Amino acid sequence: MRYPQGGGLTAERRAFREHIRMQAAELFALGHDNAAIAKQLRVSVRSVQRWHQAWEHGGTPALESKGQASRPKLSEALFEVLEQELAKGPVAHGWPDQTWTLARIKTLIGRRFHKTMTLSAIAQMLHRHGFSHQVPARRAIERDEEAVTGWVKETWPQVETPWRRSGPGSASKTKPASR
């Protein structure tokens, strides 16, 4: 299962799972068997056994949701500061061009907030806040369209391997002729 928000469940999904645990608590109070509860709620017997043990020690409150598994590394206030820093551009932070990369953002977070994050966590955080991968709106001024067209027509076909063989092949991975 892929989780949104870079880990953990959505609030709706947490509430749904808590509702199932509360149904199980009602059935525990009525004295139902763990296997019967698991079948009725369509969950594993092991989960019901864990819930039952928690219910016996702490009652129904022990089955309530504890909230998100982890908090984000950057709070909303820190993310606003990060947004302001990103708006200044990479050149203002010492990079030679105006391209933000995940590695550069990771370095900026480390310098500014003294926190470390993985590149994927940074990408998920940015996506959560509405950022997306962007392609430059304009082509470089130095771009030579004739050279690009010539390279695509002449050089690329020689570099690219053909998708299909000209002769018959084999689906066998063990047959040397199929490679």
N, CA, C and O of each residue as an XYZ file, in Angstrom:
716
protein
N       0.841     -1.178      0.000
C       0.000      0.000      0.000
C       0.883      1.238      0.000
O       1.807      1.337      0.808
N       0.621      2.156     -0.870
C       1.386      3.393     -0.931
C       0.661      4.440     -0.103
O      -0.529      4.691     -0.294
N       1.397      5.047      0.818
C       0.804      6.031      1.706
C       0.997      7.439      1.172
O       2.071      7.764      0.666
N      -0.022      8.278      1.276
C       0.143      9.674      0.893
C       0.912     10.422      1.975
O       1.221      9.849      3.020
N       1.216     11.657      1.746
C       1.872     12.533      2.709
C       3.202     11.985      3.196
O       3.619     12.287      4.314
N       3.874     11.187      2.383
C       5.205     10.738      2.741
C       5.251      9.752      3.882
O       6.279      9.656      4.552
N       4.207      9.028      4.133
C       4.203      8.044      5.204
C       2.977      8.222      6.069
O       2.456      9.329      6.203
N       2.514      7.130      6.659
C       1.321      7.207      7.494
C       0.066      7.168      6.664
O       0.108      7.193      5.434
N      -1.052      7.106      7.355
C      -2.341      7.023      6.688
C      -3.009      8.385      6.648
O      -2.657      9.285      7.409
N      -3.970      8.525      5.759
C      -4.758      9.746      5.749
C      -5.654      9.743      6.975
O      -5.866      8.699      7.592
N      -6.176     10.902      7.327
C      -7.056     11.008      8.494
C      -8.293     10.135      8.314
O      -8.759      9.519      9.272
N      -8.831     10.076      7.091
C     -10.025      9.262      6.833
C      -9.730      7.775      7.045
O     -10.536      7.041      7.617
N      -8.560      7.352      6.571
C      -8.200      5.936      6.696
C      -7.944      5.567      8.161
O      -8.312      4.478      8.603
N      -7.311      6.476      8.910
C      -7.105      6.222     10.348
C      -8.443      6.103     11.056
O      -8.621      5.228     11.904
N      -9.395      6.983     10.714
C     -10.717      6.949     11.334
C     -11.437      5.642     10.990
O     -12.098      5.052     11.845
N     -11.310      5.192      9.740
C     -11.936      3.937      9.328
C     -11.385      2.760     10.133
O     -12.139      1.912     10.610
N     -10.059      2.721     10.275
C      -9.450      1.618     11.023
C      -9.818      1.679     12.509
O     -10.017      0.646     13.147
N      -9.906      2.889     13.048
C     -10.305      3.029     14.448
C     -11.744      2.540     14.628
O     -12.058      1.903     15.634
N     -12.613      2.830     13.668
C     -14.005      2.366     13.725
C     -14.064      0.835     13.781
O     -14.872      0.270     14.519
N     -13.221      0.174     13.011
C     -13.179     -1.295     13.035
C     -12.731     -1.788     14.410
O     -13.293     -2.747     14.939
N     -11.727     -1.139     14.988
C     -11.269     -1.538     16.329
C     -12.359     -1.325     17.375
O     -12.487     -2.117     18.308
N     -13.147     -0.257     17.225
C     -14.247      0.004     18.169
C     -15.340     -1.061     18.031
O     -15.942     -1.472     19.023
N     -15.590     -1.504     16.799
C     -16.543     -2.606     16.593
C     -16.021     -3.863     17.275
O     -16.787     -4.606     17.890
N     -14.726     -4.098     17.167
C     -14.128     -5.269     17.811
C     -14.281     -5.162     19.324
O     -14.551     -6.169     19.979
N     -14.117     -3.966     19.898
C     -14.270     -3.780     21.349
C     -15.683     -4.137     21.795
O     -15.867     -4.761     22.840
N     -16.682     -3.743     21.004
C     -18.073     -4.090     21.333
C     -18.258     -5.604     21.328
O     -18.938     -6.157     22.192
N     -17.653     -6.263     20.355
C     -17.773     -7.721     20.256
C     -16.994     -8.415     21.377
O     -17.406     -9.477     21.844
N     -15.855     -7.819     21.822
C     -15.120     -8.379     22.968
C     -16.013     -8.344     24.201
O     -16.070     -9.308     24.965
N     -16.712     -7.222     24.391
C     -17.577     -7.053     25.560
C     -18.722     -8.063     25.554
O     -19.205     -8.477     26.608
N     -19.148     -8.452     24.360
C     -20.226     -9.442     24.251
C     -19.714    -10.871     24.384
O     -20.504    -11.813     24.442
N     -18.385    -11.036     24.432
C     -17.795    -12.352     24.639
C     -17.597    -13.175     23.383
O     -17.472    -14.397     23.465
N     -17.564    -12.546     22.235
C     -17.371    -13.278     20.982
C     -15.935    -13.808     20.882
O     -15.011    -13.265     21.486
N     -15.780    -14.865     20.114
C     -14.493    -15.509     19.866
C     -13.652    -14.648     18.907
O     -14.193    -14.010     18.004
N     -12.331    -14.636     19.112
C     -11.438    -13.850     18.254
C     -11.566    -14.219     16.779
O     -11.590    -13.342     15.916
N     -11.647    -15.513     16.495
C     -11.745    -15.957     15.098
C     -13.050    -15.473     14.471
O     -13.068    -15.068     13.309
N     -14.136    -15.513     15.234
C     -15.436    -15.062     14.713
C     -15.407    -13.550     14.463
O     -15.962    -13.069     13.475
N     -14.759    -12.808     15.362
C     -14.649    -11.352     15.191
C     -13.826    -11.038     13.946
O     -14.189    -10.167     13.156
N     -12.719    -11.751     13.777
C     -11.854    -11.537     12.615
C     -12.617    -11.791     11.324
O     -12.480    -11.038     10.359
N     -13.405    -12.831     11.306
C     -14.175    -13.173     10.103
C     -15.232    -12.112      9.838
O     -15.426    -11.692      8.697
N     -15.915    -11.679     10.896
C     -16.988    -10.693     10.738
C     -16.443     -9.341     10.276
O     -17.052     -8.681      9.435
N     -15.303     -8.929     10.823
C     -14.728     -7.629     10.482
C     -13.779     -7.685      9.284
O     -13.286     -6.658      8.818
N     -13.531     -8.906      8.795
C     -12.662     -9.131      7.645
C     -11.256     -8.602      7.888
O     -10.701     -7.852      7.084
N     -10.689     -9.021      9.035
C      -9.307     -8.690      9.388
C      -8.619     -9.976      9.822
O      -9.262    -11.021      9.921
N      -7.317     -9.909     10.083
C      -6.602    -11.121     10.482
C      -6.883    -11.458     11.944
O      -7.160    -10.579     12.761
N      -6.806    -12.739     12.249
C      -7.019    -13.207     13.621
C      -5.940    -12.611     14.524
O      -6.217    -12.257     15.670
N      -4.723    -12.500     14.018
C      -3.621    -11.948     14.813
C      -3.908    -10.498     15.224
O      -3.619    -10.109     16.356
N      -4.470     -9.706     14.321
C      -4.831     -8.332     14.662
C      -5.868     -8.309     15.768
O      -5.764     -7.526     16.712
N      -6.865     -9.166     15.649
C      -7.908     -9.227     16.676
C      -7.306     -9.655     18.008
O      -7.688     -9.139     19.058
N      -6.369    -10.591     17.969
C      -5.717    -11.020     19.212
C      -4.962     -9.857     19.865
O      -5.019     -9.694     21.084
N      -4.255     -9.047     19.064
C      -3.542     -7.881     19.599
C      -4.520     -6.863     20.180
O      -4.295     -6.318     21.261
N      -5.608     -6.614     19.450
C      -6.610     -5.672     19.932
C      -7.243     -6.162     21.224
O      -7.482     -5.383     22.147
N      -7.512     -7.464     21.280
C      -8.149     -8.039     22.470
C      -7.230     -7.870     23.678
O      -7.683     -7.502     24.762
N      -5.954     -8.136     23.491
C      -4.993     -7.984     24.580
C      -4.938     -6.524     25.043
O      -4.936     -6.252     26.243
N      -4.895     -5.594     24.095
C      -4.878     -4.171     24.448
C      -6.173     -3.783     25.152
O      -6.148     -3.016     26.115
N      -7.293     -4.300     24.684
C      -8.602     -4.001     25.268
C      -8.686     -4.520     26.703
O      -9.239     -3.852     27.577
N      -8.136     -5.711     26.943
C      -8.157     -6.287     28.298
C      -7.333     -5.437     29.268
O      -7.700     -5.297     30.435
N      -6.211     -4.863     28.785
C      -5.336     -4.086     29.669
C      -5.772     -2.625     29.812
O      -5.581     -2.018     30.865
N      -6.357     -2.063     28.750
C      -6.664     -0.633     28.801
C      -8.077     -0.256     28.428
O      -8.410      0.928     28.397
N      -8.906     -1.223     28.148
C     -10.277     -0.917     27.763
C     -10.366     -0.329     26.365
O      -9.414     -0.382     25.587
N     -11.538      0.236     26.061
C     -11.774      0.798     24.732
C     -10.803      1.930     24.382
O     -10.399      2.026     23.223
N     -10.402      2.804     25.342
C      -9.445      3.862     24.989
C      -8.116      3.330     24.443
O      -7.435      4.032     23.695
N      -7.742      2.111     24.804
C      -6.484      1.537     24.312
C      -6.543      1.246     22.816
O      -5.506      1.063     22.177
N      -7.756      1.203     22.252
C      -7.912      0.909     20.825
C      -8.091      2.171     19.978
O      -8.217      2.087     18.757
N      -8.102      3.331     20.623
C      -8.263      4.579     19.877
C      -6.991      4.901     19.096
O      -5.890      4.489     19.462
N      -7.176      5.644     18.019
C      -6.048      6.030     17.176
C      -5.121      6.963     17.938
O      -5.569      7.837     18.681
N      -3.835      6.768     17.745
C      -2.828      7.609     18.400
C      -2.412      8.774     17.509
O      -1.557      9.570     17.898
N      -2.995      8.885     16.331
C      -2.631      9.948     15.393
C      -1.605      9.457     14.396
O      -1.393      8.254     14.241
N      -0.966     10.408     13.717
C       0.023     10.057     12.711
C       1.205      9.343     13.350
O       1.570      9.613     14.494
N       1.796      8.429     12.589
C       2.936      7.667     13.089
C       4.139      8.568     13.336
O       4.894      8.344     14.282
N       4.325      9.579     12.500
C       5.437     10.496     12.701
C       5.046     11.882     12.207
O       4.201     12.029     11.324
N       5.657     12.863     12.776
C       5.409     14.226     12.338
C       6.361     14.548     11.198
O       7.428     13.946     11.085
N       5.978     15.490     10.359
C       6.887     15.872      9.289
C       8.170     16.490      9.858
O       8.156     17.108     10.923
N       9.271     16.312      9.135
C      10.553     16.856      9.592
C      10.513     18.382      9.658
O      11.105     18.984     10.553
N       9.811     19.006      8.702
C       9.699     20.460      8.705
C       8.259     20.837      9.044
O       7.324     20.401      8.373
N       8.089     21.635     10.071
C       6.750     22.102     10.436
C       6.249     23.040      9.345
O       6.995     23.425      8.444
N       4.969     23.399      9.443
C       4.401     24.317      8.446
C       5.126     25.661      8.486
O       5.359     26.275      7.444
N       5.483     26.118      9.691
C       6.191     27.400      9.813
C       7.567     27.326      9.143
O       7.969     28.252      8.438
N       8.290     26.210      9.369
C       9.606     26.060      8.733
C       9.461     25.910      7.229
O      10.306     26.392      6.474
N       8.390     25.241      6.781
C       8.206     25.093      5.339
C       7.963     26.448      4.690
O       8.413     26.686      3.569
N       7.257     27.339      5.381
C       7.048     28.689      4.841
C       8.386     29.414      4.677
O       8.600     30.124      3.694
N       9.281     29.228      5.648
C      10.619     29.827      5.543
C      11.356     29.213      4.355
O      12.021     29.922      3.600
N      11.238     27.889      4.189
C      11.877     27.214      3.053
C      11.338     27.766      1.738
O      12.105     27.996      0.803
N      10.029     27.979      1.659
C       9.429     28.537      0.442
C      10.031     29.901      0.118
O      10.322     30.197     -1.041
N      10.216     30.733      1.148
C      10.813     32.053      0.940
C      12.246     31.927      0.429
O      12.674     32.684     -0.442
N      12.978     30.964      0.980
C      14.359     30.744      0.538
C      14.394     30.244     -0.908
O      15.242     30.662     -1.696
N      13.463     29.345     -1.248
C      13.409     28.827     -2.619
C      13.050     29.943     -3.596
O      13.539     29.964     -4.725
N      12.195     30.869     -3.163
C      11.781     31.972     -4.034
C      12.951     32.894     -4.362
O      12.948     33.538     -5.411
N      13.942     32.969     -3.492
C      15.120     33.804     -3.747
C      15.932     33.261     -4.917
O      16.631     34.011     -5.598
N      15.835     31.944     -5.147
C      16.545     31.326     -6.258
C      17.868     30.721     -5.836
O      18.442     31.118     -4.822
N      18.357     29.758     -6.612
C      19.610     29.081     -6.288
C      20.835     29.989     -6.316
O      21.773     29.786     -5.544
N      20.836     30.991     -7.200
C      21.996     31.877     -7.313
C      22.207     32.630     -5.996
O      23.344     32.859     -5.583
N      21.112     33.011     -5.343
C      21.213     33.736     -4.073
C      21.835     32.861     -2.980
O      22.331     33.369     -1.974
N      21.804     31.563     -3.188
C      22.363     30.631     -2.207
C      23.720     30.072     -2.637
O      24.240     29.148     -2.011
N      24.290     30.630     -3.701
C      25.642     30.271     -4.083
C      25.789     29.293     -5.230
O      26.911     28.891     -5.537
N      24.699     28.890     -5.881
C      24.825     27.984     -7.017
C      24.943     28.802     -8.300
O      24.446     29.927     -8.367
N      25.599     28.245     -9.316
C      25.909     29.033    -10.514
C      24.729     29.258    -11.463
O      24.796     30.152    -12.308
N      23.661     28.482    -11.351
C      22.545     28.656    -12.283
C      21.219     28.716    -11.518
O      21.196     28.574    -10.295
N      20.134     28.924    -12.234
C      18.813     29.090    -11.630
C      18.004     27.793    -11.635
O      16.801     27.820    -11.893
N      18.640     26.675    -11.359
C      17.945     25.391    -11.349
C      17.936     24.808     -9.942
O      18.988     24.562     -9.352
N      16.726     24.589     -9.409
C      16.621     23.909     -8.119
C      16.579     22.414     -8.361
O      15.767     21.935     -9.152
N      17.438     21.678     -7.695
C      17.402     20.218     -7.732
C      17.123     19.735     -6.319
O      17.277     20.488     -5.357
N      16.714     18.484     -6.195
C      16.461     17.934     -4.866
C      17.723     17.960     -4.013
O      17.662     18.226     -2.813
N      18.860     17.685     -4.631
C      20.124     17.710     -3.884
C      20.425     19.111     -3.357
O      20.904     19.263     -2.233
N      20.148     20.124     -4.157
C      20.383     21.496     -3.714
C      19.414     21.879     -2.593
O      19.797     22.550     -1.634
N      18.169     21.451     -2.719
C      17.186     21.743     -1.677
C      17.573     21.030     -0.383
O      17.407     21.578      0.707
N      18.091     19.804     -0.507
C      18.565     19.070      0.673
C      19.694     19.837      1.356
O      19.718     19.955      2.581
N      20.627     20.357      0.563
C      21.730     21.143      1.116
C      21.204     22.401      1.796
O      21.665     22.766      2.877
N      20.232     23.069      1.156
C      19.642     24.276      1.725
C      18.965     23.975      3.060
O      19.123     24.734      4.016
N      18.211     22.872      3.135
C      17.546     22.483      4.387
C      18.590     22.224      5.467
O      18.412     22.627      6.616
N      19.671     21.557      5.102
C      20.737     21.292      6.061
C      21.386     22.564      6.567
O      21.630     22.709      7.765
N      21.667     23.490      5.656
C      22.303     24.751      6.047
C      21.368     25.621      6.888
O      21.773     26.182      7.907
N      20.125     25.724      6.451
C      19.187     26.679      7.062
C      18.563     26.148      8.346
O      18.409     26.895      9.312
N      18.198     24.849      8.369
C      17.445     24.313      9.506
C      18.215     23.261     10.308
O      17.733     22.799     11.342
N      19.398     22.884      9.844
C      20.222     21.863     10.505
C      19.450     20.542     10.642
O      19.475     19.896     11.690
N      18.773     20.167      9.570
C      18.025     18.906      9.522
C      18.449     18.154      8.268
O      18.823     18.756      7.262
N      18.383     16.830      8.346
C      18.676     16.020      7.167
C      17.406     15.303      6.732
O      16.635     14.809      7.555
N      17.211     15.258      5.436
C      16.058     14.561      4.860
C      16.546     13.805      3.632
O      17.504     14.218      2.978
N      15.883     12.702      3.325
C      16.220     11.977      2.108
C      15.651     12.734      0.909
O      14.736     13.546      1.048
N      16.198     12.460     -0.251
C      15.712     13.118     -1.463
C      14.250     12.779     -1.733
O      13.475     13.639     -2.152
N      13.872     11.511     -1.488
C      12.480     11.132     -1.727
C      11.549     11.824     -0.740
O      10.439     12.203     -1.112
N      11.978     12.000      0.519
C      11.149     12.700      1.505
C      10.982     14.163      1.109
O       9.910     14.740      1.291
N      12.042     14.764      0.566
C      11.956     16.149      0.105
C      10.991     16.245     -1.066
O      10.160     17.151     -1.118
N      11.097     15.315     -2.003
C      10.203     15.316     -3.169
C       8.752     15.170     -2.726
O       7.878     15.870     -3.237
N       8.487     14.272     -1.787
C       7.121     14.076     -1.303
C       6.612     15.315     -0.576
O       5.460     15.710     -0.751
N       7.464     15.925      0.234
C       7.077     17.129      0.962
C       6.731     18.254     -0.013
O       5.722     18.939      0.154
N       7.569     18.437     -1.027
C       7.316     19.483     -2.010
C       6.026     19.210     -2.780
O       5.244     20.128     -3.030
N       5.805     17.957     -3.155
C       4.593     17.583     -3.882
C       3.355     17.843     -3.025
O       2.338     18.328     -3.522
N       3.448     17.515     -1.732
C       2.346     17.743     -0.802
C       1.959     19.217     -0.731
O       0.795     19.559     -0.527
N       2.957     20.079     -0.903
C       2.709     21.514     -0.809
C       2.483     22.163     -2.179
O       2.538     23.386     -2.304
N       2.233     21.355     -3.193
C       1.850     21.886     -4.492
C       2.982     22.134     -5.467
O       2.735     22.657     -6.554
N       4.214     21.783     -5.127
C       5.323     21.937     -6.065
C       5.303     20.760     -7.037
O       4.812     19.682     -6.702
N       5.833     20.965     -8.233
C       5.889     19.882     -9.211
C       7.172     20.010    -10.018
O       7.839     21.044     -9.999
N       7.504     18.926    -10.735
C       8.644     18.987    -11.647
C       8.275     19.945    -12.765
O       7.148     19.929    -13.260
N       9.202     20.758    -13.151
C       8.901     21.712    -14.206
C       9.934     21.628    -15.303
O      11.110     21.348    -15.069
N       9.464     21.875    -16.491
C      10.330     21.914    -17.660
C      10.479     23.387    -18.024
O       9.501     24.131    -17.955
N      11.661     23.822    -18.406
C      11.822     25.231    -18.762
C      10.823     25.670    -19.833
O      10.557     24.933    -20.783
N      10.280     26.859    -19.676
C       9.283     27.371    -20.613
C       9.919     27.780    -21.932
O       9.249     27.759    -22.965
N      11.201     28.154    -21.924
C      11.882     28.608    -23.136
C      13.075     27.721    -23.419
O      13.588     27.042    -22.530
N      13.495     27.734    -24.624
C      14.719     27.045    -25.015
C      15.898     27.973    -24.755
O      15.749     29.194    -24.699
N      17.053     27.381    -24.599
C      18.261     28.179    -24.390
C      18.547     29.039    -25.621
O      18.325     28.605    -26.751
N      19.031     30.238    -25.401
C      19.346     31.158    -26.505
C      20.448     30.573    -27.379
O      20.461     30.770    -28.594
N      21.376     29.848    -26.744
C      22.518     29.307    -27.467
C      22.159     28.072    -28.308
O      23.004     27.582    -29.057
N      20.942     27.565    -28.201
C      20.554     26.330    -28.879
C      20.600     26.504    -30.394
O      20.064     27.468    -30.941
N      21.250     25.555    -31.059
C      21.356     25.562    -32.515
C      20.403     24.498    -33.055
O      20.707     23.306    -33.015
N      19.260     24.931    -33.554
C      18.220     24.001    -34.005
C      18.707     23.102    -35.148
O      18.349     21.925    -35.206
N      19.514     23.647    -36.046
C      20.023     22.854    -37.172
C      20.930     21.732    -36.670
O      20.847     20.603    -37.154
N      21.783     22.035    -35.715
C      22.689     21.023    -35.163
C      21.899     19.934    -34.440
O      22.228     18.752    -34.544
N      20.859     20.332    -33.709
C      20.032     19.356    -32.997
C      19.314     18.457    -33.995
O      19.300     17.237    -33.832
N      18.721     19.046    -35.021
C      18.006     18.270    -36.042
C      18.948     17.308    -36.752
O      18.594     16.150    -36.975
N      20.132     17.768    -37.106
C      21.117     16.904    -37.767
C      21.548     15.759    -36.865
O      21.700     14.625    -37.322
N      21.745     16.055    -35.584
C      22.151     15.004    -34.644
C      21.059     13.961    -34.500
O      21.345     12.764    -34.477
N      19.808     14.400    -34.402
C      18.690     13.466    -34.242
C      18.551     12.574    -35.476
O      18.257     11.386    -35.344
N      18.758     13.128    -36.668
C      18.586     12.350    -37.896
C      19.777     11.457    -38.205
O      19.595     10.348    -38.707
N      21.000     11.914    -37.915
C      22.190     11.187    -38.334
C      22.843     10.383    -37.207
O      23.102      9.191    -37.372
N      23.104     11.005    -36.094
C      23.869     10.351    -35.019
C      23.007      9.420    -34.173
O      23.410      8.295    -33.880
N      21.828      9.882    -33.781
C      20.986      9.090    -32.883
C      20.631      7.716    -33.435
O      20.700      6.751    -32.674
N      20.257      7.554    -34.699
C      19.950      6.210    -35.202
C      21.138      5.245    -35.098
O      20.941      4.038    -34.955
N      22.355      5.762    -35.166
C      23.521      4.892    -35.041
C      23.750      4.492    -33.587
O      24.228      3.391    -33.314
N      23.416      5.368    -32.665
C      23.613      5.102    -31.236
C      22.514      4.195    -30.698
O      22.779      3.279    -29.919
N      21.289      4.455    -31.115
C      20.138      3.706    -30.617
C      20.140      2.293    -31.181
O      20.343      2.091    -32.378
N      19.910      1.314    -30.304
C      19.808     -0.071    -30.774
C      18.392     -0.311    -31.269
O      17.442      0.229    -30.702
N      18.234     -1.113    -32.319
C      16.882     -1.347    -32.838
C      16.048     -2.160    -31.847
O      16.575     -3.001    -31.119
N      14.762     -1.901    -31.830
C      13.847     -2.617    -30.933
C      13.622     -4.055    -31.388
O      13.508     -4.964    -30.566
N      13.560     -4.251    -32.695
C      13.285     -5.586    -33.224
C      14.471     -6.102    -34.002
O      15.219     -5.350    -34.627
N      14.615     -7.384    -33.944
C      15.668     -7.999    -34.748
C      15.165     -8.164    -36.185
O      13.962     -8.252    -36.433
N      16.089     -8.203    -37.098
C      15.679     -8.349    -38.487
C      15.276     -9.790    -38.799
O      14.479    -10.035    -39.705
N      15.841    -10.756    -38.032
C      15.505    -12.151    -38.277
C      14.608    -12.708    -37.183
O      14.250    -12.003    -36.240
N      14.246    -13.986    -37.317
C      13.396    -14.579    -36.294
C      14.168    -14.736    -34.982
O      15.374    -14.980    -34.991
N      13.473    -14.597    -33.870
C      14.095    -14.719    -32.558
C      13.466    -15.832    -31.760
O      12.691    -16.630    -32.287
N      13.801    -15.882    -30.489
C      13.264    -16.898    -29.608
C      12.861    -16.234    -28.295
O      13.482    -15.262    -27.863
N      11.828    -16.761    -27.673
C      11.375    -16.239    -26.380
C      12.165    -16.862    -25.237
O      12.032    -16.437    -24.089
N      12.987    -17.866    -25.537
C      13.744    -18.550    -24.498
C      14.884    -17.684    -23.985
O      15.671    -17.147    -24.765
N      14.967    -17.550    -22.633
C      16.042    -16.756    -22.056
C      17.336    -17.562    -21.954
O      18.407    -16.995    -21.738
N      17.238    -18.881    -22.110
C      18.427    -19.716    -21.986
C      19.112    -19.966    -23.327
O      20.251    -20.430    -23.368
N      18.439    -19.666    -24.393
C      18.986    -19.904    -25.711
C      19.913    -18.748    -26.097
O      19.457    -17.605    -26.137
N      21.184    -18.997    -26.382
C      22.111    -17.912    -26.696
C      21.680    -17.075    -27.888
O      21.971    -15.879    -27.928
N      21.003    -17.658    -28.850
C      20.610    -16.925    -30.037
C      19.547    -15.881    -29.730
O      19.318    -14.969    -30.524
N      18.893    -16.016    -28.565
C      17.817    -15.084    -28.250
C      18.334    -13.790    -27.643
O      17.568    -12.847    -27.445
N      19.627    -13.737    -27.347
C      20.181    -12.525    -26.718
C      20.600    -11.509    -27.709
O      21.083    -10.441    -27.332
